[in-house]
Amino acid sequence: MGKLSRRGFLSISAATVLVILLLWYFVTRFQLVSALFMPSPSAVWSAFVDILQHGYKGISLWQHLGASLGRMVSAFLLAVVIAVPAGLASGYEPRIRAILEPVVEFYRPLPPLAYYTLLVIWMGIGNASKIALLFLACFAPIYVACAASVMRMPPNYTRNAATLGASRSQVFFRVIFPLALPDVFSGIRIALGVGYTTLVAAEMVAARSGIGWMVLDASNFLRSDVIFVGIIIMAITGILLDQLLRWLKSVCVPWEGKDV
């Protein structure tokens, strides 16, 4: 497998982004696609500046962003706190897996909108149903990644620890958990992406704020420039959150990729 330096990687990534921006510019500059469907970069920038200065539908951009991040982060953190121990315990103890896995596997393939209406009926149209939807979307990937990481662990690791006199809890916390941690972070990163894709659906019902709602509302009026602004903002915030998780992983799992 070939290796690439960090600087080389960033250079190629920057060149890719530049090519995409240039293609976007030329497509709109020569009107190869109607501006109704693909606004020019300058139109998107003007829409961003206008929203930054005057807000959208009477609500500032920071309030929209704060509303979306508030729903997303609260649901995401709740999913991490519950799904990580549940997934690790399920991978370690078959009886726990027998209880939890049928429930997770039942709803995991379902589109979020399929059960969102039920959440609205049960919990109302406020933030509770939206957070519950995002929680369920984030929970499954984390649970599956954690359970799978423990289940595929070589059994000689735990046998060797037990042979040396380690108790069941010591085996779990000193052997299984550290070895599963890289996969745990991978599941958490996947869950973040799944949660973001569900955010628009979560803000479809009775919302009056949020980046997802702004995109949906703009689509009703064919404001493709505002749609692009919302999508770009969501992409940038998602990338920043993912970079934060990457940094946390490097701090919490310094041994990954090394011979230990």
SVG drawing of the C-alpha trace seen along z (x, -y; Angstrom):
<svg xmlns="http://www.w3.org/2000/svg" viewBox="-50 -43 55 63">
<polyline fill="none" stroke="black" stroke-width="0.4" points="0.0,0.0 1.4,-3.4 2.0,-6.1 1.3,-9.8 2.6,-12.5 0.1,-14.8 1.2,-17.7 0.7,-15.8 -2.7,-14.6 -3.8,-18.2 -2.4,-19.4 -4.4,-16.9 -7.6,-17.6 -7.2,-21.3 -6.7,-20.8 -9.9,-18.6 -11.9,-21.3 -10.5,-24.0 -11.4,-21.9 -15.0,-21.5 -15.3,-25.2 -14.0,-26.0 -16.4,-23.5 -19.2,-25.1 -18.2,-28.5 -17.9,-27.6 -21.2,-25.7 -23.0,-28.7 -21.0,-31.2 -21.9,-29.7 -25.4,-28.9 -25.1,-25.2 -27.6,-24.7 -30.5,-27.0 -29.8,-29.3 -33.0,-28.1 -31.4,-24.7 -27.8,-25.7 -27.0,-29.2 -23.6,-30.8 -21.0,-30.9 -21.5,-34.7 -25.3,-34.3 -24.7,-31.8 -22.2,-34.2 -24.6,-37.1 -27.4,-34.9 -25.0,-33.9 -24.0,-37.6 -27.7,-38.6 -28.7,-35.8 -25.7,-36.6 -26.7,-40.2 -30.5,-40.0 -31.2,-36.4 -33.8,-34.1 -37.5,-34.6 -36.7,-36.9 -34.3,-34.5 -30.5,-35.0 -28.2,-32.5 -26.6,-31.8 -30.0,-31.0 -30.7,-28.6 -27.3,-27.0 -27.7,-26.9 -31.1,-25.2 -29.8,-22.5 -26.6,-21.9 -28.5,-21.8 -30.8,-19.1 -28.0,-17.2 -25.4,-17.4 -27.8,-16.5 -29.2,-13.5 -25.7,-12.4 -24.2,-12.6 -27.1,-10.7 -26.7,-8.0 -23.0,-7.7 -23.5,-7.5 -26.1,-4.7 -25.0,-2.9 -21.3,-2.4 -21.8,-0.4 -24.9,1.4 -22.9,2.4 -19.8,3.5 -21.9,5.4 -23.8,7.1 -20.6,8.2 -19.3,9.6 -22.4,11.2 -24.6,13.2 -27.7,12.9 -27.6,9.2 -27.2,9.3 -30.2,11.6 -32.3,9.0 -31.1,5.9 -30.1,7.1 -33.7,7.9 -34.9,4.4 -31.9,2.6 -32.1,4.8 -35.8,4.2 -35.7,0.5 -32.2,0.0 -33.1,0.6 -36.2,-1.6 -36.2,-5.1 -36.4,-7.7 -39.6,-9.2 -41.2,-5.8 -41.3,-6.0 -41.1,-9.8 -44.8,-10.2 -45.2,-7.8 -42.7,-9.8 -44.7,-13.0 -47.9,-11.3 -46.2,-10.0 -44.0,-12.9 -45.6,-15.9 -44.2,-18.3 -41.6,-19.9 -37.9,-19.2 -38.5,-16.0 -39.6,-14.1 -36.8,-15.5 -34.2,-14.6 -35.6,-11.1 -35.5,-10.7 -31.8,-11.8 -31.0,-9.6 -32.4,-6.5 -30.5,-7.3 -27.2,-7.7 -27.8,-4.8 -27.8,-1.9 -24.4,-2.5 -22.6,-2.9 -24.3,0.2 -23.4,2.3 -19.8,1.1 -19.2,1.7 -20.8,5.2 -19.0,6.3 -15.6,5.1 -15.9,7.2 -17.3,10.3 -14.5,10.5 -11.8,10.1 -9.4,13.1 -10.4,15.3 -6.8,16.0 -6.6,12.4 -9.2,12.9 -8.0,16.5 -4.5,15.3 -5.7,12.6 -7.9,15.0 -5.0,17.5 -2.9,14.8 -5.6,14.4 -7.6,11.4 -11.2,11.3 -14.1,11.0 -14.4,7.2 -10.6,6.8 -10.6,8.7 -13.4,6.4 -11.9,3.0 -8.2,3.8 -8.2,6.0 -11.5,5.8 -12.3,2.1 -8.9,0.7 -8.8,3.1 -12.4,2.2 -11.8,-1.6 -10.7,-2.2 -13.9,-0.6 -15.9,-2.5 -14.7,-5.8 -15.3,-4.6 -18.9,-3.8 -19.3,-7.2 -18.1,-8.9 -20.5,-7.0 -23.3,-7.8 -22.5,-11.5 -22.9,-11.3 -26.1,-9.4 -27.4,-11.9 -26.7,-14.8 -28.5,-13.1 -31.5,-12.7 -31.4,-16.3 -33.4,-17.6 -36.1,-15.0 -36.2,-15.9 -36.8,-19.5 -39.6,-18.8 -42.4,-18.8 -43.5,-21.9 -40.0,-23.5 -39.5,-27.2 -35.8,-27.3 -32.7,-25.2 -30.5,-24.9 -32.4,-21.8 -35.7,-23.7 -34.2,-26.7 -33.2,-24.4 -36.7,-22.8 -38.4,-26.2 -36.2,-27.6 -37.1,-24.7 -40.7,-25.6 -39.9,-29.0 -37.3,-27.6 -34.6,-29.6 -31.7,-27.4 -29.2,-29.9 -30.4,-29.6 -30.5,-25.8 -26.8,-25.8 -26.0,-28.1 -27.7,-25.7 -26.1,-22.6 -22.6,-24.2 -23.1,-25.3 -24.2,-21.8 -21.2,-20.3 -18.7,-22.6 -20.1,-22.1 -20.2,-18.3 -16.6,-18.4 -15.6,-20.4 -17.4,-18.0 -15.8,-15.0 -12.3,-16.6 -13.1,-17.0 -13.8,-13.3 -10.6,-12.5 -8.7,-14.6 -10.4,-12.9 -9.6,-9.5 -5.9,-10.4 -5.8,-11.5 -7.8,-8.5 -6.4,-5.8 -2.7,-6.7 -1.7,-3.1 -3.8,-2.5 -1.6,-1.4 1.3,-0.7 2.8,2.5 1.9,2.8"/>
</svg>
